[in-house]
């Protein structure tokens, strides 16, 4: 199996090293793991692509490249340049430092990398490690993902639903903010929404007197509705969410057509 891995935390991120271990176990001794990851952190870029300017790409070692672009850029660079047409069998994106549950999905470059893989017709999985007080005290805050990631990916490859439609299914996996020994079994869960909290801005004055705005997220341990991704993560479960890039509100189409007729 030929596996492409990327992330949004950058080529030197510790979560990428965890993903390398997972990918190597899945690929096996006869397989290949190719890394094409951002040269610098690209958190929060979503499915952005560098459409209006070129990006530099550098080979750092065997099957290991850094690109000055987003995770989606990295997937495109891998498929159409680095691999020279030898398409990967699987795209893995992550392991992100921090959850990509609930509304974080819409901002996440980790999700963007997996989404681009799916748009290219390749089975793709995003993996993220929820952080919290209990992971902060661990020698390895990625312990849950490191210990359980391979089994979750294998289960999805063996028994997951992989569609062949235009907007192919990809998967979003989040590991709970707990030690590996206390991590509970995976739960299939829809994307949730953290109510009464959102991204916002925090103004600051620079030493030169100029006013700047920092984007900041809301509290991450706010539960979502029961059974949704962040809720099951906070209960200790690994969440597995099937996703598509199609943003159409299909449940409203017929009613809207009647109203506008």
Order of alpha helices (4+ residues) and beta strands (2+ residues): beta-alpha-beta-beta-beta-alpha-beta-alpha-beta-alpha-alpha-beta-beta-beta-beta-alpha-beta-alpha
